């Protein structure tokens, strides 16, 4: 059960939540993905994170980052409370204050999917960045929550994260997906917008569809089609927000039937492609 200690949202572009989960027993959440960047700062509890099939053992003080469409799920081990700060934000939110924000997002986009998601305390030069994450919550709790102050704290964290990224010796990184599941995920992501199916994947890897399905569910906690569909929908939404028509975005992201895309889009985002396009056009 989740208890929200405090929460702060700026429309659909910035979400901040400080939560404690107190499961009665070991708990495994469902795999999911977002169309926003995500940061998890772990404060207490026994928890693991699966990101694109890569399992990270997490300790208090660790930070987990995910970019849009990167599938992930927390796995809470045991009854101890799991306390964390979770921040979701869009690139557009940052660009309001810092138009050239791309370099600061290198830790999110400058890596192979499902790798280098975890940062330990020793990766950071100081506690300044993580302190900035908790400061967002303190400002919100005290009603001192003007977006400018929230932005300052977020930029402080991202600056410290960028320094940590540059300091890391990636050759020493040990959280690399196992060979077979890693190859399977790589193949699907490389061919995400093409005509892909369990049958075609089975032919490529010379394995039965049953074995492919079993391997994939073990690695990601979901089915091949749900994984592909979720990633295609997130990519299509990004294209629509960038100015493509819904029909163009659906085709370029691998949806052959627009009506099926439209239904899946509404189910996934509780909005229509046209409504999202109008909303983002109104920001210009």
C-alpha positions as CSV (number, residue, x, y, z in Angstrom):
1,X,0.0,0.0,0.0
2,X,1.3,3.4,-1.0
3,X,1.1,6.4,1.3
4,X,1.8,9.8,-0.3
5,X,3.7,12.0,2.1
6,X,3.4,14.9,-0.3
7,X,3.0,15.5,-3.9
8,X,3.4,18.4,-6.4
9,X,2.4,18.5,-10.1
10,X,2.8,21.1,-12.8
11,X,0.2,20.2,-15.4
12,X,1.3,17.1,-17.3
13,X,5.0,18.2,-17.6
14,X,6.3,17.7,-14.0
15,X,5.3,15.3,-11.2
16,X,6.9,15.0,-7.8
17,X,5.9,12.4,-5.3
18,X,7.3,11.5,-1.9
19,X,5.9,8.0,-1.0
20,X,6.2,5.2,1.4
21,X,5.1,1.7,0.4
22,X,4.4,-0.8,3.2
23,X,3.5,-4.1,1.6
24,X,2.5,-7.0,4.0
25,X,4.9,-9.3,2.1
26,X,7.3,-9.3,-0.9
27,X,5.6,-7.3,-3.7
28,X,6.3,-7.2,-7.4
29,X,4.7,-4.4,-9.3
30,X,3.7,-4.7,-13.0
31,X,6.1,-3.6,-15.7
32,X,5.3,-0.1,-17.1
33,X,6.7,2.8,-19.1
34,X,6.2,6.5,-19.3
35,X,6.5,9.3,-21.9
36,X,8.4,11.3,-19.4
37,X,11.9,11.2,-17.9
38,X,11.9,9.6,-14.4
39,X,14.2,9.8,-11.4
40,X,13.8,7.6,-8.3
41,X,15.7,8.5,-5.1
42,X,15.6,5.6,-2.7
43,X,15.5,6.6,1.0
44,X,14.8,3.3,2.8
45,X,13.6,-0.3,2.3
46,X,14.6,-3.5,0.4
47,X,13.9,-3.1,-3.2
48,X,15.2,-4.1,-6.7
49,X,14.5,-2.5,-10.0
50,X,14.1,-4.3,-13.3
51,X,14.8,-2.0,-16.3
52,X,14.4,-3.5,-19.7
53,X,15.1,-6.9,-18.2
54,X,18.2,-5.7,-16.3
55,X,17.9,-6.3,-12.6
56,X,19.4,-3.8,-10.2
57,X,19.9,-4.4,-6.5
58,X,19.2,-1.1,-4.8
59,X,20.3,0.4,-1.5
60,X,19.1,3.5,0.3
61,X,20.8,6.5,-1.2
62,X,20.8,5.1,-4.7
63,X,19.3,6.9,-7.7
64,X,17.5,5.1,-10.6
65,X,16.9,7.0,-13.8
66,X,14.7,6.1,-16.8
67,X,14.2,7.8,-20.1
68,X,10.9,7.8,-22.0
69,X,9.7,4.4,-23.2
70,X,12.2,2.5,-21.0
71,X,10.2,-0.3,-19.4
72,X,10.7,-0.8,-15.7
73,X,9.2,-2.1,-12.4
74,X,10.2,-2.1,-8.8
75,X,10.3,-5.3,-6.8
76,X,9.8,-4.7,-3.1
77,X,11.4,-7.5,-1.0
78,X,10.0,-8.1,2.5
79,X,7.7,-6.1,4.8
80,X,10.1,-3.2,5.5
81,X,8.7,0.2,4.4
82,X,10.1,1.4,1.1
83,X,10.5,5.2,1.1
84,X,11.4,7.1,-2.1
85,X,11.2,10.3,-4.0
86,X,9.9,10.0,-7.6
87,X,10.2,12.8,-10.1
88,X,8.8,12.7,-13.6
89,X,9.4,15.6,-16.1
90,X,9.4,16.3,-19.8
91,X,12.1,17.8,-22.0
92,X,9.7,20.6,-22.7
93,X,9.4,21.5,-19.0
94,X,13.2,22.0,-18.9
95,X,13.3,23.9,-22.1
96,X,11.0,26.6,-20.7
97,X,13.9,27.7,-18.4
98,X,16.9,26.3,-20.3
99,X,16.4,26.0,-24.0
100,X,19.6,24.1,-24.6
101,X,19.0,21.4,-22.0
102,X,20.1,18.5,-24.2
103,X,23.6,18.1,-22.8
104,X,22.2,17.8,-19.2
105,X,20.1,14.9,-20.4
106,X,23.1,12.8,-21.6
107,X,22.8,10.4,-18.6
108,X,19.3,9.6,-19.9
109,X,19.9,9.4,-23.6
110,X,23.6,8.9,-24.0
111,X,23.6,5.2,-23.1
112,X,22.3,1.9,-24.4
113,X,18.7,1.2,-23.3
114,X,18.4,-0.7,-20.0
115,X,22.0,0.0,-18.9
116,X,23.6,2.5,-16.5
117,X,20.3,3.3,-14.9
118,X,21.7,3.1,-11.3
119,X,23.8,5.6,-9.4
120,X,25.3,4.8,-6.0
121,X,26.2,7.5,-3.5
122,X,29.9,7.2,-4.4
123,X,29.1,8.1,-8.0
124,X,28.2,11.6,-6.8
125,X,30.9,14.2,-5.7
126,X,28.6,15.3,-2.9
127,X,25.1,15.1,-1.6
128,X,24.0,18.3,-3.2
129,X,22.1,16.7,-6.1
130,X,20.0,14.3,-3.9
131,X,19.5,17.1,-1.3
132,X,18.0,19.2,-4.1
133,X,15.4,16.4,-4.8
134,X,14.2,16.3,-1.3
135,X,14.2,20.1,-1.2
136,X,11.5,20.1,-3.9
137,X,9.2,18.3,-1.5
138,X,10.0,20.6,1.4
139,X,9.1,23.6,-0.8
140,X,5.9,22.0,-1.9
141,X,4.9,21.0,1.6
142,X,5.5,24.6,2.8
143,X,3.5,26.0,-0.1
144,X,6.7,27.6,-1.3
145,X,6.2,25.9,-4.6
146,X,6.6,28.5,-7.3
147,X,7.8,26.8,-10.5
148,X,11.0,28.8,-10.6
149,X,12.2,27.3,-7.3
150,X,11.2,23.8,-8.4
151,X,13.2,24.3,-11.5
152,X,16.3,25.5,-9.6
153,X,16.3,22.3,-7.5
154,X,15.8,20.1,-10.6
155,X,18.6,21.8,-12.5
156,X,20.9,21.4,-9.5
157,X,20.2,17.6,-9.4
158,X,20.6,17.3,-13.2
159,X,23.9,19.2,-13.0
160,X,25.2,16.8,-10.3
161,X,23.9,13.8,-12.2
162,X,25.8,15.0,-15.3
163,X,29.0,15.3,-13.3
164,X,28.5,11.8,-11.9
165,X,27.9,10.4,-15.4
166,X,31.2,12.0,-16.6
167,X,33.1,10.6,-13.6
168,X,32.0,7.1,-14.0
169,X,34.3,4.4,-15.4
170,X,31.8,2.5,-17.5
171,X,34.2,-0.4,-18.0
172,X,33.7,-1.3,-14.4
173,X,29.9,-1.3,-14.7
174,X,28.6,-4.8,-13.8
175,X,24.8,-4.4,-14.4
176,X,24.8,-5.7,-18.0
177,X,21.8,-7.8,-19.3
178,X,22.4,-11.5,-19.7
179,X,23.5,-12.5,-23.2
180,X,20.3,-14.1,-24.5
181,X,17.7,-11.8,-23.0
182,X,19.9,-8.8,-23.9
183,X,20.1,-9.9,-27.5
184,X,16.4,-10.5,-27.6
185,X,15.6,-7.0,-26.3
186,X,18.2,-5.4,-28.6
187,X,16.6,-7.1,-31.6
188,X,13.1,-6.0,-30.7
189,X,14.2,-2.4,-30.1
190,X,16.1,-2.2,-33.4
191,X,13.1,-3.4,-35.3
192,X,10.4,-1.8,-33.1
193,X,8.6,0.1,-35.9
194,X,8.8,-2.7,-38.5
195,X,6.5,-5.7,-39.0
196,X,7.6,-7.7,-36.0
197,X,6.0,-10.7,-34.3
198,X,6.8,-13.6,-32.0
199,X,7.0,-15.8,-35.1
200,X,9.5,-13.5,-36.8
201,X,11.6,-13.2,-33.6
202,X,11.5,-17.0,-33.3
203,X,12.7,-17.5,-36.8
204,X,15.6,-15.0,-36.2
205,X,16.8,-16.7,-33.0
206,X,15.9,-20.3,-34.2
207,X,13.8,-20.9,-31.1
208,X,10.2,-21.9,-30.5
209,X,7.6,-19.2,-29.9
210,X,6.9,-20.7,-26.5
211,X,10.6,-20.4,-25.5
212,X,10.8,-16.8,-26.8
213,X,7.7,-15.9,-24.8
214,X,9.0,-17.5,-21.6
215,X,12.4,-15.8,-21.9
216,X,10.8,-12.4,-22.6
217,X,8.4,-12.6,-19.7
218,X,11.2,-13.7,-17.3
219,X,13.3,-10.7,-18.5
220,X,10.6,-8.0,-18.6
221,X,7.6,-9.2,-16.7
222,X,5.3,-8.7,-19.7
223,X,4.5,-10.1,-23.1
224,X,6.3,-9.2,-26.4
225,X,3.2,-7.5,-27.8
226,X,2.5,-5.4,-24.7
227,X,6.1,-4.3,-24.7
228,X,6.1,-3.4,-28.4
229,X,2.8,-1.7,-28.2
230,X,3.7,0.5,-25.2
231,X,6.9,1.7,-26.8
232,X,5.2,2.4,-30.1
233,X,2.5,4.5,-28.4
234,X,5.0,6.5,-26.4
235,X,7.1,7.2,-29.6
236,X,3.9,8.1,-31.5
237,X,2.9,10.6,-28.8
238,X,6.3,12.3,-29.0
239,X,5.9,12.6,-32.8
240,X,2.4,14.1,-32.5
241,X,3.6,16.6,-29.9
242,X,6.5,17.5,-32.3
243,X,4.0,18.4,-35.0
244,X,3.3,15.1,-37.0
245,X,-0.3,14.3,-37.7
246,X,-1.8,11.3,-35.8
247,X,-2.0,9.3,-39.1
248,X,1.7,10.0,-39.9
249,X,2.8,9.1,-36.4
250,X,0.8,5.9,-36.3
251,X,2.2,4.7,-39.6
252,X,5.8,5.7,-38.8
253,X,5.6,3.9,-35.4
254,X,4.4,0.6,-36.9
255,X,0.7,0.7,-36.5
256,X,-0.9,-0.6,-39.7
257,X,-4.5,0.1,-38.6
258,X,-5.3,3.7,-37.5
259,X,-8.5,2.7,-35.7
260,X,-6.6,0.2,-33.6
261,X,-3.9,2.8,-32.9
262,X,-6.6,5.4,-31.9
263,X,-8.2,3.0,-29.4
264,X,-4.9,1.9,-27.9
265,X,-3.8,5.6,-27.6
266,X,-7.0,6.6,-25.7
267,X,-6.6,3.6,-23.4
268,X,-2.9,4.3,-22.7
269,X,-3.0,8.1,-22.3
270,X,-6.7,8.8,-21.4
271,X,-6.6,11.4,-24.2
272,X,-6.9,11.5,-28.0
273,X,-4.1,12.2,-30.4
274,X,-5.9,15.3,-31.7
275,X,-6.4,16.6,-28.1
276,X,-2.6,16.2,-27.4
277,X,-1.7,17.9,-30.7
278,X,-4.0,20.9,-30.0
279,X,-2.7,21.2,-26.4
280,X,0.9,21.3,-27.5
281,X,0.2,23.6,-30.4
282,X,-1.4,26.1,-28.0
283,X,1.9,26.3,-26.1
284,X,3.8,27.7,-29.1
